[in-house]
Structures are given as C-alpha cells and as structure tokens.
Amino acid sequence: MTNLTALGLNENKLASLPPEIGKLKALTMLDIRFNKLSELPPEIGNLKDLNKLFLRFNQLTGLPQEIKNLKNLQVLSVRNNRLSSVPEALGQLISLQVLDLQHNQLTSFPNIAKLEKLENFDLQFNNLEELPKGLGCLKCLKRLHLKYNHISSLPAEVGDLPLLEELDLESNRLKALPAEFTKLKSLQKLYLSRNMLTKLPEDLGNLKALQELFLNDNQLTSLGSVVKITGLRVLDISSNALTQLTPNIEMLSNLHELHASANELASLVPEIGQLKCLTLLNFNDNMLGSLPPEIGNLTSLKKLNLAGNLLKELPDEIGKLSGLQALLLGYNKLTSITSEIGKLSALTEINLDENKLTELPAEMGSMKCLEVCVIPSPSSILLLSFFLRTSHLQFFFLFSFPGADLQ
C-alpha cells in the first residue's frame, strides 16, 4: 500500500489513527471526515506529498506541530471539531489555497503572513476577538468568512486584500469600519449584519465592484455613503434606526432587491420610483402613512411587502405594477382599496389581513392569476361576494375577530 495516493476513511467510527499512516508517503489525498478522532499522530507529518486533508466532523482538540512538514498541502478542512487553538506551525503551510476551520472554539490564531497562496479562509463560528496577524499579506485571498465571532474592530491591513470578493463579518461586535476598508476594489459581497455599526466610511462608494451589501440589524440612522455604491443589486438595511431614505437613493439605479423592514420610516421619497430595476421591495414593520404615486414606476417589481404600517389607502398608481406577483398589506389601517388594483393581472398572492375593510372593489374579480387571498372577516357579507367572483382561487382565508358578526 506504500504506492497508495488516495485514502478515504470517512464515516467510520475511528477513535484513533495508527502511527503507520506515516508510511503511506505517496498519499496526495486523505479523507477522515465524520469519525471520532480526538488527536492525530505526529507521523501525519511524514506525508509530504499530501495536498488535500479532510478532517471535519471529528472531535479534534488540537493539531500536531509536525503538520508544518506538509509543504504541498493545498486544502485543509478541520471544520466542526473542538479546536481551541492551532499551532504556530499552521502558518508554515505555504501551499495552502483553502483553509476551513469553521465551527470550532478558537480564541486566537497564529500569524498567517506566509500563506500567500490562500484563496478561501473560513473561521466563522469561533470565539475570535481579532483578525489573525499578517492578514494583509494574503494577496490571493478571495473569500474570508468570519461571521459569529467576537470581533470588535478591524485592522487597517484588511484593505490590503486586492482580490477579495466576499467578506462575511455577520454577528460580530463591530462599531465602525476603518477608512482602509474602502480599498477593497474587488469586493462583490459584503455581510455586516448583526453588528453595532452606527455609521459607515465616507468613501464607501469606492467599492465599485460591490453587488450585495447586508447591513441589517445594526444601529444606522442614515444610508450615508451607501448610495454611492452605484453597482449594488441587493441592499438589506432592515432593523436599523432609519427615519427616512435620502432623495439621492436614485443613484442606486441597478438595485434589484431593497430590504428596509423594521425601521422607523414614516414616508418614502418620490425618488424611490426611479429604482426601475427593483423586483423585490420590503418596507414591512415601519410607520408609513402613505405611498408616493411614483411607486407606480416600479414596473419590474414582483413582490411588495408593506405589512405592519399605518397605511389608510393606496395610490391609484399601484395599478401600474403590471409584473407584481405578491402584495402584502396586512396589519395596516386600510378602509378601502382603489379599483386600480384590478389591473394587477400577474398577481398570485394578496394579504389584507388585520385592516378595516368592509368591501373589496369588483375589479379584483378579474385577477385570473390570483391563487392566495387573505382578508379579515368583516361585519357584513360584502367581502364574501369577492370570493364568489373569483372561483379560480386555490386558497381563501377569512379571519374572524372577537365580536365579529357574519350575517
């Protein structure tokens, strides 16, 4: 077996690996996933031709120093183990391209300056309080995943990653971003959800390649320089403290999805109507009392969520949303619905629950694509006539409230 190049021992119940594993010096791939290993023999360092080592889903509490001898190792996966630390020797694996250590218990990490070929680095779901030293030397790094740690600040060298395309810092303790952050010219996806950010760098518009930005569950009071990232396609600013959207939101002309739920928005600027690429718009759980007529310009819109606001009526222009498939209006204060809504010929779902409606416009009966309709139980039978006119409905929900009297 000394000529063996690939060995798969995954999904057994191995509690240990024999020292003889070190005699298989021709191995280039070793797969020991889904076992019960708590340690590796030092002889693992004899496998100098190894380029792929899969150790995930074991019970490893450490790695041997001899791992530094694996100079040809390109892929190392040790995710879902019990590591609280890794040896300095890990920083000597100069051929590494993929390093996956997510779902461990790491509180610190050795200097990684020599891992110059690293492209994918995954440390999410650990207990790190700071980024590894030498991060700025990883000029080939494309994906860096650090979500669900305890990181409270980022070093300036985070801006020295010219090829970084995806950065995930969700669920950390960040209060601010360094100015150097805006040097990440290749960044396409940025996840900053569930931190403690109160403001963003002024030059965020320099991130010309950025397409997806997640800022939900922070403490932002304004969009600030976000509107300067003109290539954005997805923006999530839900669960912040926004009271208004700036008029220059029109600069985000390439936006396809805007998630702004659970803020304190009382109105929408007319310029929202210039975001004509929008297909999904979430404004649920705000304080909107009305909609600007320009909402009717969003003819690419497929889903519009306005649930949980203070809307008393809809503008007639809502009928111009010819591509709309889902309209969620539950938990508002609607007393009537404009007859123009009947022009939404593509609509398959409408939710009007928890409003003050006693009738629906007859024009809604022409919605031939409508499959799901949720409406509150009225004090009269008028709403039921809508059901009789739309026999093509697959689901019809009529909710009763205490004291409601259906006659």
C-alpha positions as CSV (number, residue, x, y, z in Angstrom):
1,M,0.0,0.0,0.0
2,T,3.0,2.3,0.0
3,N,2.1,3.4,-3.5
4,L,-1.4,4.5,-2.4
5,T,-2.2,8.1,-3.5
6,A,-5.8,8.5,-2.1
7,L,-7.3,7.1,1.1
8,G,-10.8,7.6,2.2
9,L,-11.7,6.6,5.8
10,N,-14.7,8.9,6.2
11,E,-17.9,8.0,8.0
12,N,-16.5,5.2,10.2
13,K,-16.2,5.2,14.0
14,L,-12.4,5.7,14.2
15,A,-11.3,6.9,17.6
16,S,-7.6,7.0,16.6
17,L,-5.3,6.9,13.6
18,P,-2.3,4.4,13.8
19,P,1.2,5.8,13.5
20,E,1.7,3.6,10.5
21,I,-0.3,6.2,8.5
22,G,3.0,8.0,8.1
23,K,4.4,5.2,5.9
24,L,1.9,6.0,3.1
25,K,4.3,8.6,1.7
26,A,2.7,8.6,-1.7
27,L,-0.6,9.9,-0.4
28,T,-1.9,13.1,-2.0
29,M,-5.4,12.9,-0.5
30,L,-6.5,11.7,2.9
31,D,-10.2,11.9,3.9
32,I,-11.0,11.1,7.6
33,R,-14.3,13.0,7.9
34,F,-17.1,12.0,10.2
35,N,-15.2,9.9,12.7
36,K,-14.4,10.3,16.4
37,L,-10.7,11.3,16.3
38,S,-9.6,13.4,19.2
39,E,-6.0,13.7,18.0
40,L,-3.7,13.0,15.1
41,P,-0.4,11.0,15.3
42,P,2.7,13.1,14.7
43,E,3.6,10.7,11.9
44,I,1.0,12.6,9.8
45,G,3.9,15.0,9.1
46,N,5.6,12.3,7.0
47,L,3.0,12.6,4.3
48,K,5.0,15.3,2.4
49,D,3.2,14.8,-0.9
50,L,-0.3,15.3,0.7
51,N,-2.2,18.2,-1.0
52,K,-5.7,17.5,0.4
53,L,-6.5,16.7,4.1
54,F,-10.1,16.4,5.2
55,L,-10.7,16.2,9.0
56,R,-14.0,17.8,9.5
57,F,-16.7,16.4,11.9
58,N,-14.4,14.8,14.4
59,Q,-13.5,15.6,18.0
60,L,-10.1,17.0,17.5
61,T,-8.9,19.3,20.3
62,G,-5.5,20.1,18.6
63,L,-3.2,19.6,15.7
64,P,0.4,18.2,15.9
65,Q,3.3,20.5,15.3
66,E,4.5,18.1,12.6
67,I,1.8,19.4,10.4
68,K,4.3,22.1,9.3
69,N,6.0,19.5,7.2
70,L,3.1,19.3,4.8
71,K,4.5,21.9,2.5
72,N,2.5,20.7,-0.5
73,L,-0.9,20.8,1.3
74,Q,-3.4,22.9,-0.7
75,V,-6.7,22.1,1.1
76,L,-7.1,21.7,4.8
77,S,-10.5,21.2,6.3
78,V,-10.9,20.9,10.1
79,R,-14.3,22.3,10.5
80,N,-16.7,21.1,13.1
81,N,-14.2,19.9,15.7
82,R,-13.2,21.1,19.2
83,L,-10.1,23.1,18.5
84,S,-9.5,25.9,21.0
85,S,-6.1,26.8,19.4
86,V,-3.9,25.8,16.4
87,P,-0.1,25.5,16.4
88,E,2.1,28.2,15.0
89,A,3.2,25.6,12.5
90,L,0.0,26.1,10.6
91,G,1.4,29.4,9.4
92,Q,4.1,27.4,7.6
93,L,1.8,25.7,5.1
94,I,2.9,27.9,2.2
95,S,1.0,26.0,-0.5
96,L,-2.4,26.3,1.2
97,Q,-5.2,27.6,-1.0
98,V,-8.2,26.5,1.1
99,L,-8.2,26.6,5.0
100,D,-11.5,25.8,6.7
101,L,-11.7,25.9,10.5
102,Q,-15.3,27.0,11.0
103,H,-17.3,25.7,13.9
104,N,-14.5,25.3,16.4
105,Q,-13.7,27.1,19.7
106,L,-10.7,29.2,18.5
107,T,-9.9,32.3,20.6
108,S,-6.7,33.3,18.7
109,F,-4.9,32.4,15.6
110,P,-1.1,32.3,14.6
111,N,0.5,34.7,12.2
112,I,-0.6,33.8,8.6
113,A,1.7,36.1,6.6
114,K,3.4,33.2,4.8
115,L,0.1,31.8,3.5
116,E,0.4,33.9,0.4
117,K,-1.4,31.4,-1.9
118,L,-4.5,31.2,0.3
119,E,-7.8,31.9,-1.6
120,N,-10.5,30.7,0.8
121,F,-10.2,31.3,4.5
122,D,-13.1,30.2,6.8
123,L,-13.1,31.0,10.5
124,Q,-16.8,31.5,11.1
125,F,-18.5,30.3,14.3
126,N,-15.5,30.5,16.6
127,N,-14.6,32.8,19.5
128,L,-12.1,35.1,17.9
129,E,-11.8,38.7,19.2
130,E,-9.4,39.9,16.5
131,L,-8.3,39.0,13.0
132,P,-5.1,36.9,12.5
133,K,-1.9,38.9,12.2
134,G,-0.4,39.0,8.7
135,L,-3.8,39.1,7.0
136,G,-2.7,41.9,4.7
137,C,-0.1,39.6,3.1
138,L,-2.7,37.3,1.6
139,K,-2.8,38.9,-1.8
140,C,-4.6,36.0,-3.4
141,L,-7.4,35.8,-0.9
142,K,-10.9,35.8,-2.5
143,R,-13.2,34.7,0.3
144,L,-12.9,35.5,4.0
145,H,-15.7,34.2,6.3
146,L,-15.6,35.4,9.9
147,K,-19.3,35.5,11.0
148,Y,-20.3,34.6,14.5
149,N,-17.1,35.6,16.3
150,H,-16.5,38.4,18.9
151,I,-14.5,40.7,16.7
152,S,-14.9,44.4,17.8
153,S,-12.5,46.1,15.3
154,L,-10.8,45.5,12.0
155,P,-7.1,46.3,11.4
156,A,-6.1,48.7,8.7
157,E,-4.4,45.9,6.7
158,V,-7.9,44.5,5.9
159,G,-7.7,47.0,3.0
160,D,-4.6,45.3,1.6
161,L,-6.5,42.3,0.0
162,P,-6.7,43.3,-3.7
163,L,-8.5,40.2,-4.9
164,L,-11.1,39.8,-2.0
165,E,-14.5,39.2,-3.5
166,E,-16.5,38.0,-0.5
167,L,-16.3,39.2,3.2
168,D,-18.6,37.9,5.8
169,L,-18.5,39.6,9.2
170,E,-22.1,38.9,10.3
171,S,-22.8,38.7,14.0
172,N,-19.7,40.3,15.5
173,R,-19.2,43.4,17.7
174,L,-18.1,45.9,15.1
175,K,-18.9,49.6,15.9
176,A,-17.0,51.1,13.0
177,L,-15.1,50.2,9.8
178,P,-11.5,51.5,9.1
179,A,-11.1,54.0,6.3
180,E,-8.8,51.5,4.6
181,F,-11.9,49.3,4.1
182,T,-12.8,51.2,1.0
183,K,-9.7,50.0,-0.8
184,L,-11.3,46.6,-1.4
185,K,-11.7,47.2,-5.1
186,S,-12.7,43.6,-6.0
187,L,-15.3,43.1,-3.2
188,Q,-18.6,41.9,-4.6
189,K,-20.4,40.6,-1.4
190,L,-20.2,42.2,2.0
191,Y,-22.1,40.9,5.1
192,L,-22.1,43.2,8.1
193,S,-25.4,42.1,9.6
194,R,-25.9,42.0,13.4
195,N,-23.1,44.2,14.5
196,M,-23.2,47.6,16.3
197,L,-22.4,49.9,13.4
198,T,-23.7,53.5,13.8
199,K,-22.1,54.9,10.7
200,L,-20.1,53.9,7.6
201,P,-16.9,55.2,6.0
202,E,-17.4,58.3,3.8
203,D,-15.7,56.7,0.8
204,L,-17.8,53.6,0.6
205,G,-18.6,54.5,-3.0
206,N,-15.1,53.4,-3.9
207,L,-16.3,49.8,-3.7
208,K,-17.2,49.8,-7.4
209,A,-17.5,46.0,-7.7
210,L,-19.8,45.6,-4.7
211,Q,-23.1,44.0,-5.7
212,E,-24.6,42.7,-2.4
213,L,-24.5,44.6,0.9
214,F,-26.1,43.4,4.1
215,L,-26.3,45.9,6.9
216,N,-29.4,44.6,8.7
217,D,-29.6,44.6,12.5
218,N,-27.2,47.5,13.2
219,Q,-27.8,51.0,14.6
220,L,-27.6,53.1,11.5
221,T,-29.6,56.3,11.4
222,S,-28.9,57.1,7.7
223,L,-27.8,55.5,4.5
224,G,-24.8,57.8,4.3
225,S,-22.3,56.9,1.6
226,V,-24.2,53.6,0.7
227,V,-26.0,55.5,-2.1
228,K,-22.6,56.0,-3.8
229,I,-22.2,52.2,-4.4
230,T,-23.9,52.5,-7.8
231,G,-23.4,48.9,-8.8
232,L,-25.4,47.5,-5.9
233,R,-28.0,44.9,-6.8
234,V,-29.1,43.7,-3.3
235,L,-29.2,46.0,-0.2
236,D,-30.5,45.0,3.2
237,I,-30.9,47.8,5.7
238,S,-33.6,46.1,7.8
239,S,-33.7,46.5,11.6
240,N,-31.8,49.8,11.9
241,A,-33.0,53.2,13.2
242,L,-33.7,54.9,9.8
243,T,-36.3,57.6,9.9
244,Q,-36.1,58.4,6.2
245,L,-34.5,57.5,2.9
246,T,-32.3,60.1,1.3
247,P,-33.5,61.5,-2.1
248,N,-30.2,60.5,-3.7
249,I,-31.3,56.9,-3.3
250,E,-32.0,57.3,-7.0
251,M,-28.2,56.7,-7.5
252,L,-28.8,53.0,-6.8
253,S,-30.3,52.5,-10.3
254,N,-29.1,48.9,-10.5
255,L,-30.8,47.8,-7.4
256,H,-32.9,44.6,-7.7
257,E,-33.7,44.0,-4.0
258,L,-34.2,46.5,-1.3
259,H,-34.9,45.3,2.2
260,A,-35.8,48.1,4.7
261,S,-38.2,46.4,7.1
262,A,-38.3,47.2,10.9
263,N,-37.1,50.8,10.7
264,E,-38.9,54.0,11.7
265,L,-39.8,55.2,8.2
266,A,-42.8,57.5,8.2
267,S,-42.7,58.3,4.4
268,L,-40.9,57.4,1.2
269,V,-39.2,59.9,-1.0
270,P,-40.6,60.2,-4.6
271,E,-37.2,59.3,-5.9
272,I,-37.9,55.7,-4.9
273,G,-39.8,55.5,-8.2
274,Q,-36.5,55.8,-10.1
275,L,-35.2,52.4,-9.0
276,K,-36.7,50.7,-12.0
277,C,-34.7,47.5,-11.7
278,L,-36.3,46.6,-8.4
279,T,-38.0,43.2,-8.3
280,L,-38.4,42.9,-4.5
281,L,-39.2,45.7,-2.1
282,N,-39.6,45.1,1.7
283,F,-40.9,48.0,3.8
284,N,-42.9,46.0,6.3
285,D,-43.0,47.0,10.0
286,N,-42.3,50.7,9.6
287,M,-44.6,53.7,10.2
288,L,-45.6,54.5,6.6
289,G,-48.8,56.5,6.4
290,S,-48.9,56.8,2.7
291,L,-47.1,55.9,-0.5
292,P,-45.8,58.3,-3.2
293,P,-47.6,58.0,-6.6
294,E,-44.1,57.3,-8.1
295,I,-44.3,53.8,-6.6
296,G,-46.2,53.0,-9.8
297,N,-43.0,53.5,-11.9
298,L,-41.5,50.2,-10.5
299,T,-42.9,48.1,-13.3
300,S,-40.3,45.3,-12.7
301,L,-41.5,44.8,-9.2
302,K,-42.6,41.2,-8.4
303,K,-43.0,41.4,-4.6
304,L,-44.1,44.4,-2.5
305,N,-44.2,43.9,1.3
306,L,-45.9,46.8,3.1
307,A,-47.3,44.8,6.1
308,G,-47.3,46.3,9.5
309,N,-47.5,50.0,8.6
310,L,-50.1,52.8,9.0
311,L,-51.5,52.9,5.5
312,K,-55.1,54.1,5.2
313,E,-55.2,54.0,1.4
314,L,-53.2,53.1,-1.7
315,P,-52.4,55.4,-4.6
316,D,-54.2,54.7,-7.9
317,E,-50.7,54.3,-9.4
318,I,-50.4,50.9,-7.6
319,G,-52.3,49.5,-10.6
320,K,-49.3,50.2,-12.9
321,L,-47.2,47.5,-11.3
322,S,-48.0,45.1,-14.1
323,G,-45.4,42.5,-13.1
324,L,-46.4,42.3,-9.4
325,Q,-47.0,38.8,-8.1
326,A,-47.2,39.2,-4.4
327,L,-48.7,42.2,-2.5
328,L,-48.6,42.1,1.3
329,L,-50.7,44.7,3.1
330,G,-51.7,43.0,6.3
331,Y,-51.7,44.9,9.6
332,N,-52.4,48.4,8.2
333,K,-55.4,50.7,8.6
334,L,-56.9,50.4,5.1
335,T,-60.6,51.2,4.9
336,S,-60.8,50.8,1.2
337,I,-58.9,49.6,-1.8
338,T,-58.5,51.5,-5.1
339,S,-60.3,49.9,-8.1
340,E,-57.0,50.3,-10.0
341,I,-55.7,47.2,-8.1
342,G,-57.8,45.1,-10.5
343,K,-55.2,45.9,-13.2
344,L,-52.6,43.7,-11.4
345,S,-53.1,40.9,-13.8
346,A,-50.0,38.9,-12.7
347,L,-50.8,39.0,-9.0
348,T,-50.9,35.5,-7.4
349,E,-51.0,36.5,-3.7
350,I,-52.6,39.3,-1.7
351,N,-52.7,39.6,2.0
352,L,-55.1,42.2,3.5
353,D,-55.4,40.7,7.0
354,E,-55.9,43.0,10.0
355,N,-57.3,46.0,8.2
356,K,-60.6,47.9,8.4
357,L,-62.1,46.8,5.1
358,T,-65.8,46.1,4.7
359,E,-65.7,45.6,0.9
360,L,-63.3,45.0,-2.0
361,P,-63.5,46.5,-5.4
362,A,-65.4,44.5,-8.0
363,E,-62.4,44.8,-10.3
364,M,-60.4,42.4,-8.1
365,G,-62.6,39.6,-9.6
366,S,-60.7,39.9,-12.8
367,M,-57.4,38.8,-11.3
368,K,-57.2,35.5,-13.1
369,C,-53.8,34.6,-11.7
370,L,-54.7,35.1,-8.0
371,E,-54.2,31.9,-6.0
372,V,-54.0,33.1,-2.4
373,C,-56.1,35.8,-0.8
374,V,-56.1,36.6,2.9
375,I,-58.7,39.1,4.1
376,P,-60.2,40.0,7.5
377,S,-63.7,38.9,8.5
378,P,-66.0,41.9,8.0
379,S,-69.1,42.8,9.9
380,S,-71.2,42.2,6.8
381,I,-71.2,39.7,4.0
382,L,-69.9,42.1,1.3
383,L,-66.4,40.6,1.2
384,L,-67.8,37.1,0.5
385,S,-69.1,38.4,-2.8
386,F,-65.5,38.7,-3.9
387,F,-64.9,35.1,-3.2
388,L,-67.9,34.1,-5.3
389,R,-66.5,36.2,-8.2
390,T,-63.0,34.5,-8.0
391,S,-63.7,30.8,-8.2
392,H,-60.2,30.3,-9.5
393,L,-58.7,30.9,-6.1
394,Q,-56.8,28.0,-4.6
395,F,-56.6,29.4,-1.1
396,F,-59.0,31.9,0.5
397,F,-58.6,32.9,4.2
398,L,-61.3,34.7,6.0
399,F,-60.2,35.6,9.5
400,S,-62.8,36.2,12.3
401,F,-62.2,38.5,15.3
402,P,-63.9,38.6,18.7
403,G,-67.3,40.2,18.3
404,A,-67.4,39.8,14.5
405,D,-70.9,39.1,13.2
406,L,-71.1,37.4,9.8
407,Q,-74.7,37.9,8.6
